[in-house]
Amino acid sequence: MSSISVELQVSTWNRDSHGLFDYEAKNLAKKSSKIVSPCWVIRSQDTITTPPIEDELKLPEENSKVLAMVTQIGPNFVLNRPNQGQKQNDQIFEKMWLVVSSIKGNKGQKGYKLSEGDIIRIGRIMLRVNEINGSRDTSTNTHGELRCNQIYNGGLGSHKRTTITEEPLNVEIASEGANQTSENAEEKAQCRICLMETASEEDPLIAPCKCSGTMGQIHLNCLQHWLTSKITIREVSNSKSYSWKTLECELCKMKYPDKLCVKGVNYDLLGFEKPDSNYIILENLNKDRSNLRTIHVITMQNKNNIRLGRGHDSDIRITDISVSRNHATIRNSKIGLILEDNESKFGTLVQIKKPIFLDIGSSIAVQCGRSVMAVTLKKNWSLFSCFGSCSKAEEAEIPEIEHSVREITDESEPRDSSS
């Protein structure tokens, strides 16, 4: 028998609503398990099972979900994403999210240190950390694995600066494409916006869409200015929010990318003003019916706390019913930007993209859909081992995953607390 085991306590909310878990709910289905060998963690309705890992994954019911995978590397137990190395349909696997309120540093600090590439979830709204400037700390974990007792220091994401752009679209200079059919085409080429025929290396006349003839030619600067005019800017204290719908040609309806490549040079079609120093850029990953895209540029200059929530006094205001009025805070500290939860109803989460090596005595809370798993690695003690031991390792308590009691009726949408 193994000298260590994983203690797993799973709480499941009885409502399936956008993969949310109500941290104030009263009626939760609870299941405790002791794991001594590699296994799956599977939810069928409200029942949790931990079958051993075999060559083929078999689900007990059609609507079952795989929450996580507990594996072993040598003597170490590892908590993995459920779809790690699996070929099944992704719909059967739940995403794993770190519960920020459960995290404590070695010195009792609360919260999670953000790094570029992290995906934050508040309620059902997902925000990606695209860029951090002036507050990054070199001690952030950049490896492909993490230890449970180092989660406070961040590194769950890709630790990679992310842009809002897709791959740049290669476009021809309009006059070059026209020369293949007519020697005088260059003289006739004119921009469909400003109607000017002149062009330069800095402001070439390009054909960025499927329109042909004179309507297919436009100056790069004219295109940039026209697209930028369609951006809505909302400024609140230390933050600016830029929102825009899908950018497309009004004639051929081709969608414009965020970047164009002209003669090997990349050009941004959308320009955003960035502060000189100490800022963070968050991108809203949720797409609504109008395909509205939003990024938030937040300056940390002369400000220690940025408030995220549904309240009118929030620095980043998110008008979604699943977001609490004072949901979360990004705190500027000496070691970096710390994300903290403010006892929100549906929690503040960070997506887990790397395996987590469990440490004896350390605990972690992970949300997988409407279930929250409290995971603790413990050393097994027997009567004989106690006689031969002079001391025992102090074991940390399992992180608390419940707040005050609040029930939600089945007829209503998730309600927000006034936290």
Secondary structure, DSSP 8 states (H G I E B T S, - for coil): --SEEEEEEEEEES--STT---TT-S-EEEEEEEE-S-EEEEEETTEEE--B--SS---SSTT-EEEEEEEEETTEEEEE-TTTT--S-GGGB---EEEGGG-B-TTS-BSEE--TT-EEEETTEEEEEEEEES---TTS--SS-EEGGGGGG---S------S--S-EEE-BHHHHHHTT-TTHHHH---TTT------SSS-EE--SS--GGGG-EEHHHHHHHHHTT-EEEEETTEEEEEE---B-TTT--B--SEEEETTEEEESS-----SSSEEEEEE----TT--EEEEEEE-TT-SEEEEESSTT-SEE---TTS-TT-EEEEEETTEEEEEE-S-SS-EEEE--S-EE--BT-EEEEEETTEEEEEEEEE---HHHHHT-S-------------S-----TTS-------
